[in-house]
């Protein structure tokens, strides 16, 4: 399935293409500044493009000593349910191995059951919780589940 989509690196030039997807899908989306800071800090970022070269999925990861931290993974709504998040995760796992990272870490909202299921199917296990980690509706906060997948 990956063959019908082109995998490529993201850069600052792609931020304008990411923002509409991000803002449509997330109640508290990353801002232009979040993406810009990630790229200028040297974080790795990848995307899948459709046959028209439009971005349909993307991720941002950060190396932390011997662990790869998944900061953002998003699949455009029209492309959800096709296994693209799993394909992006498989690419991230390969990237982690090439970079000598022993594991991949992420946080996910406790309410994001669909993502939690995808992560569990990909081999992530819950290792903890972060209380009030994410902003939520009406000036409240939502807990995060911390998950890790060992690369060994």
N, C-alpha and C positions, 0 to 999 in steps of 0.2 A: 504493500500500500504506500509506503514511503516514496516509491519511485515516481508517483504522479505529482509529488510535491518536491520542491527544491529546498534543501537545507542550506542555510547560509548564516554568516555572522551578522549581528546587528551593529549599527554604529550611530553616532549622533544624527546623521542624516535621516535615520529611520524614525526618530521620535515623533514627528508629525503623523506618521502612519500608525503608531502604537496608541496614541492618546485616545482616538475615538473608540477603539476596541476596549481599552482599559476602562474608560469612563462609562461605557455601556454595560459592562459586566460586573463591575465592583462597586459596592455601596460607598467605599472609601478608596477610590482609585489612586494609584501612583500619579504624581504630578509630573509635569515637564521637568521640574527640578530633580525629582527622584531619579528619573531616567538619565538625565544629563549628569548628575553626580555619579551614578553607577558607571556610566561609560568613561567619564574623565578619571575615575578612580581605578580604571583598568579591570573592572569586573568583566567576566565573559558573558556574552549574550548571543543567543542563537534564535533563528526563526525558521518557520516553514512558509514557503511562498507557493501560491497556486500557479496555474498555467499562465495567468496574466501578470505574474510577479507581485501580486498583492500579498501582504503579510496575513496569514490565517492563524498562526500560533507563534508564541514566543516564550522565552525564558531568560532569566538573569540569574547567574550564579556567582558566588564569591568564594575564593580559596581562603580557608582559615587553618593555618598550620598544616595538619594532615587530613582535613575534612573539607568537603565541598558543601557550602551552604546554599540551598535553593531559595532564592529571595522572591522570585515571581515566576509563575508559569500560568499562561493564559491561552485558551483556544477560543477564537471568535465564535460567537453563538451559532452561526450558520454551519459551522464545521464540527460542532460538538457531537459526541456519540459515535464518532468514527474511529476511535482509538488513537487519535493524534496526541493526546496528552501522554499516553503510554509510550508512543514512539519518541516523543520529546524526552521523556524520562530515560528511555533506553539510550538515547544519545548522551544525556547527562551522565549516565553510569559509565559509558565508554570514555567520556571526557575525564571523569574522575579517575579511572584506572590509568589513563595515559598521563595524568598529572601526578600520579603516585598517591592519590587520596585514599585513605582507608575506609571512608564512609561518606554518605550523603545525609545531610541534616536539613530539616524544614520545620516550619510552623504552619499550622492550618487552623482556621476558625473551628470551634467545636460544633458550630451549626452547619458547616460545609460537609454534609454527609456524603455527597457524591464524590468530592475530592478525597475524603478520607478513605472511601472504598477503593478508588483508583490507586492511592498510595499503598494501601494494604495489599492489593493484588500485585503490586510491583515489588513487594518485599519489605516495605517500611513497617516498623513496629513503634508503638508509642513508648517513649522513654521519660515523659514528664508533661507537666502543664505549666503554662505561664498565665498567671491570674491577670485579668483585665489588660491583656496584651494589645488587643485590637480596638480601635474606636468603633462604636456601634450607634444605633439610632438613639435620638433624644438625649445626646450627651452622656450615654452610658458606655461601658466597655465590655468586651467579650473575651473570654478565655481562649487561649491557643493550646492546641495539642502539639507537643514537640515529638517529631518522629525521626527515626534514623534507619538507614539501610546500610548494612555493612557491605563492603566491597570484597571482603576476604572470605 
